[in-house]
Structures are given as structure tokens and as C-alpha cells.
């Protein structure tokens, strides 16, 4: 049994459709989709140890299948700069979550190294009743809901489809290095979109998928947050 199969089987056994960010990233990583290294911790001491190992600054997030909006629930701390802050953040997150979601299943916290700022994009998938899996690409982060600058294709897609998706959005000039800003690596973005298409095609259990944000740099692309919802 592969790690990916084990994750899906565990979710089925527990009769849940929402994967945690940690589980989602493990599936994506096995599919060759670049994600930021993310570790799961269950104690304060483990949080400190893993944070030191990854190297400060780090990001801490609650890992729970019952909590989708981690930031809104007080379940995220950014820019943790040392062991003292990591210890305090662990206590604050756990206290906040237990108060707001006393019955939530908690797997622990995730720790990931704080990524340097880059151009934020999103790659998503949802299943259309008529056409099946449909991929979306656009500007990511908070700009998704604000600008709604996105393009769509039906799965499966080719590298040419991915190239067209990227160039169709109004924000494409940002990806090319608008006004002297660092450009995104377009070829790597195209490859990532194709890999997501292949992953979705090979994993029909997936109902929805969101990689947001993906940080696009001139030399790499990496998803820093991920969400996968399975068929009920």
C-alpha cells in the first residue's frame, strides 16, 4: 500500500471527506507537485524541535479535518522567529481551537518554513455535473475573490492548454515581471498545472482541490497551502 492510498483509505474509514492540509500536501508531493516541506507535530516540544530543524522563521497551522478556515479560527501563526515564540504560538493555537471548536478532531499542528514573498497564483479543481473535473488557474491569495481573474479547462489538459490558461488571465503581465518585479517561471507553472491535471485524472475520489497560494519565482514554483475534498 502506498502512502497516498493509505491517506485515502484512512479518510474513508473515518467517514470524512475533508483532508487536512498535511494529508493534502503528502498526496500532491507523491504526484510530483511542488509543495513547501510540511511536518506534523503533536506536542509543544516537538513543535520547537521541528521548527529548529526546518530553520526559523516558520509558520504554524492547526491540523484538523473539522477546521477548513484555519486563519479565521485563530489556527495560524506566521513568522515564528525563535523557540520561545514557537512555544507560545503552540499554546495560543491550541487554546483558541479548543475554545472555538471543542468537539473538533485535532491531529496536531503543521510546521513549515516561511516562504519568501513571490507572485501568488492559484490552481484549483472542481467537478462539473456535465463535464467532470474542471481546472482553474488565476492570481492567488486574497486577489482570487477580489479580482476573479481566472481561466478554466476541462481535464485532462496538455502543456499547450496550460500555456493558454496562464496567458488568458488579465494579470499575465505580473507573471512576466511587471515594472521590474521578479518574473515567474512560466514553464514551471505550465508543468505544475499539467501535473495537477494528471493527478486529478488519476485520483477520481477528489471532488475539489485548491492550491492557494502558489508562490511563483523566477527559478521555482511551490504551493504553500493546499486543500482537498473527497467525494462523499
C-alpha atoms as an extended CHARMM CRD file, in Angstrom:
* protein
*
       232  EXT
         1         1  UNK       CA              0.0000000000        0.0000000000        0.0000000000  PROA      1               0.0000000000
         2         2  UNK       CA              1.3830000000        3.4010000000       -0.9600000000  PROA      2               0.0000000000
         3         3  UNK       CA              1.3070000000        6.4160000000        1.3520000000  PROA      3               0.0000000000
         4         4  UNK       CA             -1.2490000000        8.0610000000       -0.9420000000  PROA      4               0.0000000000
         5         5  UNK       CA             -3.5610000000        5.0460000000       -0.8110000000  PROA      5               0.0000000000
         6         6  UNK       CA             -3.1880000000        4.8880000000        2.9640000000  PROA      6               0.0000000000
         7         7  UNK       CA             -4.2800000000        8.5230000000        3.3210000000  PROA      7               0.0000000000
         8         8  UNK       CA             -7.3880000000        7.9790000000        1.1830000000  PROA      8               0.0000000000
         9         9  UNK       CA             -8.2340000000        4.7140000000        2.9620000000  PROA      9               0.0000000000
        10        10  UNK       CA             -7.8720000000        6.3940000000        6.3670000000  PROA      10              0.0000000000
        11        11  UNK       CA            -10.2850000000        9.1420000000        5.3340000000  PROA      11              0.0000000000
        12        12  UNK       CA            -12.8230000000        6.5830000000        4.0980000000  PROA      12              0.0000000000
        13        13  UNK       CA            -12.5180000000        4.5690000000        7.3100000000  PROA      13              0.0000000000
        14        14  UNK       CA            -13.1430000000        7.6900000000        9.3670000000  PROA      14              0.0000000000
        15        15  UNK       CA            -16.0840000000        8.6110000000        7.0810000000  PROA      15              0.0000000000
        16        16  UNK       CA            -14.7320000000       12.0630000000        6.2930000000  PROA      16              0.0000000000
        17        17  UNK       CA            -14.4000000000       13.9270000000        3.0290000000  PROA      17              0.0000000000
        18        18  UNK       CA            -12.0620000000       16.7600000000        4.0610000000  PROA      18              0.0000000000
        19        19  UNK       CA             -8.3460000000       16.0380000000        4.1120000000  PROA      19              0.0000000000
        20        20  UNK       CA             -6.0790000000       18.0720000000        6.3310000000  PROA      20              0.0000000000
        21        21  UNK       CA             -3.5000000000       20.3400000000        4.7450000000  PROA      21              0.0000000000
        22        22  UNK       CA             -0.8000000000       17.8820000000        5.7820000000  PROA      22              0.0000000000
        23        23  UNK       CA             -2.5970000000       14.9510000000        4.1310000000  PROA      23              0.0000000000
        24        24  UNK       CA             -3.3160000000       17.0120000000        1.0210000000  PROA      24              0.0000000000
        25        25  UNK       CA              0.3250000000       18.0180000000        0.6510000000  PROA      25              0.0000000000
        26        26  UNK       CA              1.5070000000       14.4300000000        1.0500000000  PROA      26              0.0000000000
        27        27  UNK       CA             -0.7510000000       13.3210000000       -1.8130000000  PROA      27              0.0000000000
        28        28  UNK       CA              0.3790000000       16.2130000000       -4.0010000000  PROA      28              0.0000000000
        29        29  UNK       CA              4.0380000000       15.6120000000       -3.2050000000  PROA      29              0.0000000000
        30        30  UNK       CA              3.7620000000       11.9730000000       -4.2910000000  PROA      30              0.0000000000
        31        31  UNK       CA              2.2430000000       13.1940000000       -7.5630000000  PROA      31              0.0000000000
        32        32  UNK       CA              5.3160000000       15.3270000000       -8.2430000000  PROA      32              0.0000000000
        33        33  UNK       CA              3.5700000000       18.6170000000       -7.4950000000  PROA      33              0.0000000000
        34        34  UNK       CA              5.9310000000       21.0190000000       -5.6710000000  PROA      34              0.0000000000
        35        35  UNK       CA              4.7600000000       21.8520000000       -2.1410000000  PROA      35              0.0000000000
        36        36  UNK       CA              6.6040000000       23.5000000000        0.7140000000  PROA      36              0.0000000000
        37        37  UNK       CA              8.0690000000       20.9780000000        3.1630000000  PROA      37              0.0000000000
        38        38  UNK       CA              5.4890000000       20.4960000000        5.9110000000  PROA      38              0.0000000000
        39        39  UNK       CA              5.8420000000       18.4690000000        9.1240000000  PROA      39              0.0000000000
        40        40  UNK       CA              3.1350000000       17.3090000000       11.5280000000  PROA      40              0.0000000000
        41        41  UNK       CA              3.7710000000       17.7690000000       15.2600000000  PROA      41              0.0000000000
        42        42  UNK       CA              1.6910000000       16.8020000000       18.2740000000  PROA      42              0.0000000000
        43        43  UNK       CA              3.4440000000       18.3410000000       21.2840000000  PROA      43              0.0000000000
        44        44  UNK       CA              4.9950000000       21.6570000000       22.2350000000  PROA      44              0.0000000000
        45        45  UNK       CA              8.4720000000       20.1550000000       22.4740000000  PROA      45              0.0000000000
        46        46  UNK       CA              8.1030000000       18.5140000000       19.0650000000  PROA      46              0.0000000000
        47        47  UNK       CA              6.9880000000       21.8640000000       17.6450000000  PROA      47              0.0000000000
        48        48  UNK       CA             10.1360000000       23.5460000000       18.9320000000  PROA      48              0.0000000000
        49        49  UNK       CA             12.4090000000       20.7440000000       17.7440000000  PROA      49              0.0000000000
        50        50  UNK       CA             10.9440000000       20.5730000000       14.2220000000  PROA      50              0.0000000000
        51        51  UNK       CA             10.9300000000       24.3730000000       13.9130000000  PROA      51              0.0000000000
        52        52  UNK       CA             14.6290000000       24.4810000000       14.7480000000  PROA      52              0.0000000000
        53        53  UNK       CA             15.2850000000       21.7050000000       12.2550000000  PROA      53              0.0000000000
        54        54  UNK       CA             13.4870000000       23.4530000000        9.4010000000  PROA      54              0.0000000000
        55        55  UNK       CA             15.0240000000       26.7890000000       10.3070000000  PROA      55              0.0000000000
        56        56  UNK       CA             13.2870000000       29.9380000000       11.5170000000  PROA      56              0.0000000000
        57        57  UNK       CA             11.1410000000       31.7540000000       10.5910000000  PROA      57              0.0000000000
        58        58  UNK       CA              8.3680000000       29.1620000000       10.3680000000  PROA      58              0.0000000000
        59        59  UNK       CA              4.5870000000       29.0090000000       10.0640000000  PROA      59              0.0000000000
        60        60  UNK       CA              2.3880000000       27.0310000000       12.4650000000  PROA      60              0.0000000000
        61        61  UNK       CA             -1.1160000000       25.8780000000       11.4900000000  PROA      61              0.0000000000
        62        62  UNK       CA             -3.7750000000       23.7620000000       13.1320000000  PROA      62              0.0000000000
        63        63  UNK       CA             -4.1980000000       20.3160000000       11.5320000000  PROA      63              0.0000000000
        64        64  UNK       CA             -7.8310000000       19.2570000000       11.7670000000  PROA      64              0.0000000000
        65        65  UNK       CA            -10.2960000000       17.7670000000        9.2420000000  PROA      65              0.0000000000
        66        66  UNK       CA            -13.0320000000       19.7260000000       11.0290000000  PROA      66              0.0000000000
        67        67  UNK       CA            -11.4560000000       23.1630000000       10.5480000000  PROA      67              0.0000000000
        68        68  UNK       CA            -11.2680000000       24.3670000000        6.9400000000  PROA      68              0.0000000000
        69        69  UNK       CA            -10.7100000000       28.0820000000        7.5310000000  PROA      69              0.0000000000
        70        70  UNK       CA             -7.6290000000       27.9130000000        9.7250000000  PROA      70              0.0000000000
        71        71  UNK       CA             -6.8530000000       31.6420000000        9.7920000000  PROA      71              0.0000000000
        72        72  UNK       CA            -10.3850000000       32.6780000000       10.7450000000  PROA      72              0.0000000000
        73        73  UNK       CA            -10.3690000000       30.2570000000       13.6670000000  PROA      73              0.0000000000
        74        74  UNK       CA             -7.1240000000       31.5350000000       15.1940000000  PROA      74              0.0000000000
        75        75  UNK       CA             -5.3170000000       28.4460000000       13.9800000000  PROA      75              0.0000000000
        76        76  UNK       CA             -2.4130000000       30.0810000000       12.1250000000  PROA      76              0.0000000000
        77        77  UNK       CA              0.7290000000       31.8860000000       13.2880000000  PROA      77              0.0000000000
        78        78  UNK       CA              3.1400000000       33.4020000000       10.7740000000  PROA      78              0.0000000000
        79        79  UNK       CA              6.7540000000       34.4580000000       11.0590000000  PROA      79              0.0000000000
        80        80  UNK       CA              7.6770000000       32.4670000000       14.1690000000  PROA      80              0.0000000000
        81        81  UNK       CA             11.2530000000       33.5950000000       14.7110000000  PROA      81              0.0000000000
        82        82  UNK       CA             12.5840000000       31.5090000000       17.6310000000  PROA      82              0.0000000000
        83        83  UNK       CA             11.8800000000       28.6670000000       20.0630000000  PROA      83              0.0000000000
        84        84  UNK       CA             10.1690000000       30.9400000000       22.6140000000  PROA      84              0.0000000000
        85        85  UNK       CA              7.7190000000       32.2030000000       20.0010000000  PROA      85              0.0000000000
        86        86  UNK       CA              7.1090000000       28.6380000000       18.7770000000  PROA      86              0.0000000000
        87        87  UNK       CA              6.2490000000       27.5020000000       22.3010000000  PROA      87              0.0000000000
        88        88  UNK       CA              3.9060000000       30.4470000000       22.8400000000  PROA      88              0.0000000000
        89        89  UNK       CA              2.2460000000       30.0150000000       19.4510000000  PROA      89              0.0000000000
        90        90  UNK       CA              1.5970000000       26.3150000000       20.1030000000  PROA      90              0.0000000000
        91        91  UNK       CA             -0.2100000000       27.1540000000       23.3520000000  PROA      91              0.0000000000
        92        92  UNK       CA             -2.1760000000       30.0260000000       21.8050000000  PROA      92              0.0000000000
        93        93  UNK       CA             -3.3560000000       27.9830000000       18.8210000000  PROA      93              0.0000000000
        94        94  UNK       CA             -4.4240000000       25.0110000000       20.9200000000  PROA      94              0.0000000000
        95        95  UNK       CA             -6.2220000000       27.2460000000       23.4120000000  PROA      95              0.0000000000
        96        96  UNK       CA             -8.0510000000       29.1490000000       20.6710000000  PROA      96              0.0000000000
        97        97  UNK       CA             -9.1270000000       25.9990000000       18.8350000000  PROA      97              0.0000000000
        98        98  UNK       CA            -10.3310000000       24.1870000000       21.9560000000  PROA      98              0.0000000000
        99        99  UNK       CA            -12.3910000000       27.2300000000       22.8910000000  PROA      99              0.0000000000
       100       100  UNK       CA            -13.9530000000       27.7330000000       19.4480000000  PROA      100             0.0000000000
       101       101  UNK       CA            -14.1800000000       24.1010000000       18.3280000000  PROA      101             0.0000000000
       102       102  UNK       CA            -14.3610000000       21.9660000000       21.4900000000  PROA      102             0.0000000000
       103       103  UNK       CA            -15.5100000000       18.8530000000       19.5860000000  PROA      103             0.0000000000
       104       104  UNK       CA            -13.0850000000       19.1380000000       16.6480000000  PROA      104             0.0000000000
       105       105  UNK       CA            -10.7280000000       16.2750000000       15.8810000000  PROA      105             0.0000000000
       106       106  UNK       CA             -7.1910000000       17.6200000000       16.2100000000  PROA      106             0.0000000000
       107       107  UNK       CA             -4.3000000000       15.8190000000       14.5110000000  PROA      107             0.0000000000
       108       108  UNK       CA             -1.7730000000       18.3400000000       15.8360000000  PROA      108             0.0000000000
       109       109  UNK       CA             -0.0580000000       21.3030000000       14.2060000000  PROA      109             0.0000000000
       110       110  UNK       CA              1.8300000000       21.6010000000       10.9610000000  PROA      110             0.0000000000
       111       111  UNK       CA              5.1730000000       23.3640000000       10.7740000000  PROA      111             0.0000000000
       112       112  UNK       CA              6.5610000000       24.7630000000        7.5400000000  PROA      112             0.0000000000
       113       113  UNK       CA              9.3480000000       27.1690000000        6.7600000000  PROA      113             0.0000000000
       114       114  UNK       CA              8.1440000000       30.6880000000        5.9980000000  PROA      114             0.0000000000
       115       115  UNK       CA              8.4230000000       31.1180000000        2.2250000000  PROA      115             0.0000000000
       116       116  UNK       CA              9.8060000000       34.3710000000        0.8720000000  PROA      116             0.0000000000
       117       117  UNK       CA              7.2190000000       36.5280000000       -0.9330000000  PROA      117             0.0000000000
       118       118  UNK       CA              6.5710000000       35.7670000000       -4.5970000000  PROA      118             0.0000000000
       119       119  UNK       CA              3.8290000000       36.2240000000       -7.1590000000  PROA      119             0.0000000000
       120       120  UNK       CA              0.7740000000       34.4460000000       -5.7450000000  PROA      120             0.0000000000
       121       121  UNK       CA             -1.2880000000       32.2640000000       -8.0660000000  PROA      121             0.0000000000
       122       122  UNK       CA             -3.9600000000       29.6170000000       -7.5900000000  PROA      122             0.0000000000
       123       123  UNK       CA             -4.6380000000       26.2790000000       -9.2350000000  PROA      123             0.0000000000
       124       124  UNK       CA             -7.9570000000       24.6930000000       -8.3750000000  PROA      124             0.0000000000
       125       125  UNK       CA            -10.2980000000       21.9350000000       -9.4890000000  PROA      125             0.0000000000
       126       126  UNK       CA            -14.0000000000       21.2960000000       -9.0530000000  PROA      126             0.0000000000
       127       127  UNK       CA            -16.2610000000       18.6890000000      -10.6180000000  PROA      127             0.0000000000
       128       128  UNK       CA            -18.9150000000       19.8970000000      -13.0180000000  PROA      128             0.0000000000
       129       129  UNK       CA            -22.0180000000       17.6480000000      -13.2100000000  PROA      129             0.0000000000
       130       130  UNK       CA            -21.8310000000       17.6150000000      -17.0040000000  PROA      130             0.0000000000
       131       131  UNK       CA            -18.1380000000       17.9790000000      -17.8870000000  PROA      131             0.0000000000
       132       132  UNK       CA            -16.4360000000       16.3470000000      -14.8980000000  PROA      132             0.0000000000
       133       133  UNK       CA            -13.2050000000       17.7570000000      -13.4200000000  PROA      133             0.0000000000
       134       134  UNK       CA            -12.5290000000       21.3650000000      -14.4560000000  PROA      134             0.0000000000
       135       135  UNK       CA             -9.1900000000       23.0700000000      -13.7350000000  PROA      135             0.0000000000
       136       136  UNK       CA             -8.8760000000       26.7230000000      -12.7920000000  PROA      136             0.0000000000
       137       137  UNK       CA             -5.8410000000       28.9990000000      -12.8700000000  PROA      137             0.0000000000
       138       138  UNK       CA             -5.5370000000       32.6180000000      -11.7620000000  PROA      138             0.0000000000
       139       139  UNK       CA             -3.9600000000       35.1620000000       -9.4840000000  PROA      139             0.0000000000
       140       140  UNK       CA             -3.9380000000       33.7810000000       -5.9460000000  PROA      140             0.0000000000
       141       141  UNK       CA             -4.0620000000       34.8630000000       -2.3350000000  PROA      141             0.0000000000
       142       142  UNK       CA             -6.7010000000       37.4560000000       -1.4730000000  PROA      142             0.0000000000
       143       143  UNK       CA             -6.8320000000       38.5380000000       -5.1300000000  PROA      143             0.0000000000
       144       144  UNK       CA             -8.8610000000       35.4550000000       -6.0760000000  PROA      144             0.0000000000
       145       145  UNK       CA            -12.1400000000       36.6980000000       -4.6200000000  PROA      145             0.0000000000
       146       146  UNK       CA            -11.3630000000       40.3670000000       -5.2750000000  PROA      146             0.0000000000
       147       147  UNK       CA            -10.4400000000       40.2210000000       -8.9670000000  PROA      147             0.0000000000
       148       148  UNK       CA            -11.8720000000       36.8600000000      -10.0860000000  PROA      148             0.0000000000
       149       149  UNK       CA             -9.1490000000       36.8330000000      -12.7490000000  PROA      149             0.0000000000
       150       150  UNK       CA             -9.1950000000       33.1440000000      -13.6840000000  PROA      150             0.0000000000
       151       151  UNK       CA             -9.2260000000       30.7720000000      -16.6510000000  PROA      151             0.0000000000
       152       152  UNK       CA            -10.6800000000       27.2600000000      -16.9850000000  PROA      152             0.0000000000
       153       153  UNK       CA            -10.0610000000       23.9990000000      -18.8670000000  PROA      153             0.0000000000
       154       154  UNK       CA            -11.6450000000       20.5460000000      -18.7500000000  PROA      154             0.0000000000
       155       155  UNK       CA             -9.3670000000       17.7430000000      -17.5130000000  PROA      155             0.0000000000
       156       156  UNK       CA             -7.2000000000       16.2590000000      -18.9950000000  PROA      156             0.0000000000
       157       157  UNK       CA             -5.1040000000       19.1180000000      -20.3350000000  PROA      157             0.0000000000
       158       158  UNK       CA             -1.8850000000       19.3790000000      -22.3360000000  PROA      158             0.0000000000
       159       159  UNK       CA              1.1230000000       21.6640000000      -21.8690000000  PROA      159             0.0000000000
       160       160  UNK       CA             -0.3380000000       23.8510000000      -24.6190000000  PROA      160             0.0000000000
       161       161  UNK       CA             -3.6320000000       24.1160000000      -22.6940000000  PROA      161             0.0000000000
       162       162  UNK       CA             -1.7110000000       25.1390000000      -19.5710000000  PROA      162             0.0000000000
       163       163  UNK       CA              0.1800000000       27.7970000000      -21.5200000000  PROA      163             0.0000000000
       164       164  UNK       CA             -3.0930000000       29.2210000000      -22.8310000000  PROA      164             0.0000000000
       165       165  UNK       CA             -4.6470000000       29.2360000000      -19.3440000000  PROA      165             0.0000000000
       166       166  UNK       CA             -1.7670000000       31.2930000000      -17.9900000000  PROA      166             0.0000000000
       167       167  UNK       CA             -1.8150000000       33.7930000000      -20.8360000000  PROA      167             0.0000000000
       168       168  UNK       CA             -5.5940000000       34.2650000000      -20.7620000000  PROA      168             0.0000000000
       169       169  UNK       CA             -5.7460000000       35.9770000000      -17.3790000000  PROA      169             0.0000000000
       170       170  UNK       CA             -5.6060000000       39.7660000000      -17.2360000000  PROA      170             0.0000000000
       171       171  UNK       CA             -2.8280000000       39.5720000000      -14.6620000000  PROA      171             0.0000000000
       172       172  UNK       CA             -0.4400000000       37.8100000000      -17.0470000000  PROA      172             0.0000000000
       173       173  UNK       CA              1.8540000000       40.8950000000      -17.2470000000  PROA      173             0.0000000000
       174       174  UNK       CA              2.5160000000       40.4430000000      -13.4990000000  PROA      174             0.0000000000
       175       175  UNK       CA              3.8790000000       36.9780000000      -14.2180000000  PROA      175             0.0000000000
       176       176  UNK       CA              6.2170000000       38.3810000000      -16.8450000000  PROA      176             0.0000000000
       177       177  UNK       CA              7.8160000000       40.8140000000      -14.3810000000  PROA      177             0.0000000000
       178       178  UNK       CA              5.6980000000       43.9440000000      -14.3300000000  PROA      178             0.0000000000
       179       179  UNK       CA              7.6640000000       47.1730000000      -13.7160000000  PROA      179             0.0000000000
       180       180  UNK       CA             10.8800000000       45.4530000000      -12.8020000000  PROA      180             0.0000000000
       181       181  UNK       CA              9.4310000000       42.8890000000      -10.3840000000  PROA      181             0.0000000000
       182       182  UNK       CA             10.8630000000       39.3810000000      -10.4120000000  PROA      182             0.0000000000
       183       183  UNK       CA              9.1060000000       37.3630000000      -13.1370000000  PROA      183             0.0000000000
       184       184  UNK       CA              7.5450000000       33.9720000000      -12.5770000000  PROA      184             0.0000000000
       185       185  UNK       CA              8.9420000000       30.8710000000      -14.2360000000  PROA      185             0.0000000000
       186       186  UNK       CA              6.1620000000       30.3190000000      -16.7900000000  PROA      186             0.0000000000
       187       187  UNK       CA              7.4800000000       26.9400000000      -17.9330000000  PROA      187             0.0000000000
       188       188  UNK       CA              7.4090000000       25.6080000000      -14.3580000000  PROA      188             0.0000000000
       189       189  UNK       CA              3.8820000000       26.9630000000      -13.8840000000  PROA      189             0.0000000000
       190       190  UNK       CA              2.7550000000       25.1750000000      -17.0330000000  PROA      190             0.0000000000
       191       191  UNK       CA              4.3290000000       21.9540000000      -15.7790000000  PROA      191             0.0000000000
       192       192  UNK       CA              2.6400000000       22.2960000000      -12.3840000000  PROA      192             0.0000000000
       193       193  UNK       CA             -0.7950000000       22.7760000000      -13.9810000000  PROA      193             0.0000000000
       194       194  UNK       CA             -0.2930000000       19.6820000000      -16.1640000000  PROA      194             0.0000000000
       195       195  UNK       CA              0.7870000000       17.6490000000      -13.1270000000  PROA      195             0.0000000000
       196       196  UNK       CA             -2.3370000000       18.7300000000      -11.2380000000  PROA      196             0.0000000000
       197       197  UNK       CA             -4.4660000000       17.6910000000      -14.2170000000  PROA      197             0.0000000000
       198       198  UNK       CA             -2.8060000000       14.2690000000      -14.2920000000  PROA      198             0.0000000000
       199       199  UNK       CA             -3.1600000000       13.8860000000      -10.5160000000  PROA      199             0.0000000000
       200       200  UNK       CA             -6.8780000000       14.7080000000      -10.6550000000  PROA      200             0.0000000000
       201       201  UNK       CA             -7.4150000000       12.3310000000      -13.5620000000  PROA      201             0.0000000000
       202       202  UNK       CA             -5.6860000000        9.5020000000      -11.7090000000  PROA      202             0.0000000000
       203       203  UNK       CA             -7.4800000000       10.1850000000       -8.4020000000  PROA      203             0.0000000000
       204       204  UNK       CA            -11.2190000000       10.1930000000       -9.2010000000  PROA      204             0.0000000000
       205       205  UNK       CA            -12.0620000000       10.2960000000       -5.4780000000  PROA      205             0.0000000000
       206       206  UNK       CA            -11.2270000000       14.0120000000       -5.4400000000  PROA      206             0.0000000000
       207       207  UNK       CA            -14.2170000000       16.3520000000       -5.6310000000  PROA      207             0.0000000000
       208       208  UNK       CA            -12.4560000000       19.6850000000       -5.0500000000  PROA      208             0.0000000000
       209       209  UNK       CA             -8.8540000000       20.8340000000       -4.8820000000  PROA      209             0.0000000000
       210       210  UNK       CA             -7.2620000000       24.2030000000       -4.1250000000  PROA      210             0.0000000000
       211       211  UNK       CA             -3.5970000000       25.1500000000       -4.1680000000  PROA      211             0.0000000000
       212       212  UNK       CA             -3.6550000000       28.7090000000       -2.8660000000  PROA      212             0.0000000000
       213       213  UNK       CA             -1.3620000000       30.4190000000       -2.7430000000  PROA      213             0.0000000000
       214       214  UNK       CA              1.2860000000       29.0190000000       -5.0130000000  PROA      214             0.0000000000
       215       215  UNK       CA              4.3730000000       31.2350000000       -4.8680000000  PROA      215             0.0000000000
       216       216  UNK       CA              5.8520000000       31.6980000000       -8.3280000000  PROA      216             0.0000000000
       217       217  UNK       CA              9.5020000000       32.7590000000       -8.5310000000  PROA      217             0.0000000000
       218       218  UNK       CA             11.9120000000       33.0740000000      -11.4480000000  PROA      218             0.0000000000
       219       219  UNK       CA             13.5900000000       29.7690000000      -10.5350000000  PROA      219             0.0000000000
       220       220  UNK       CA             10.8030000000       27.6730000000       -8.9900000000  PROA      220             0.0000000000
       221       221  UNK       CA              7.1410000000       27.3950000000       -8.0560000000  PROA      221             0.0000000000
       222       222  UNK       CA              5.8340000000       25.9900000000       -4.7640000000  PROA      222             0.0000000000
       223       223  UNK       CA              2.4150000000       25.5630000000       -3.1750000000  PROA      223             0.0000000000
       224       224  UNK       CA              2.3740000000       26.7910000000        0.4160000000  PROA      224             0.0000000000
       225       225  UNK       CA             -1.2260000000       25.8350000000        1.2150000000  PROA      225             0.0000000000
       226       226  UNK       CA             -3.4280000000       23.0330000000       -0.0960000000  PROA      226             0.0000000000
       227       227  UNK       CA             -6.9640000000       21.7550000000        0.3780000000  PROA      227             0.0000000000
       228       228  UNK       CA             -8.5340000000       18.5580000000       -0.9490000000  PROA      228             0.0000000000
       229       229  UNK       CA            -12.1480000000       17.4710000000       -0.5640000000  PROA      229             0.0000000000
       230       230  UNK       CA            -13.1740000000       13.9330000000       -1.4810000000  PROA      230             0.0000000000
       231       231  UNK       CA            -16.4080000000       12.6490000000       -2.9230000000  PROA      231             0.0000000000
       232       232  UNK       CA            -18.9770000000       11.9710000000       -0.2050000000  PROA      232             0.0000000000
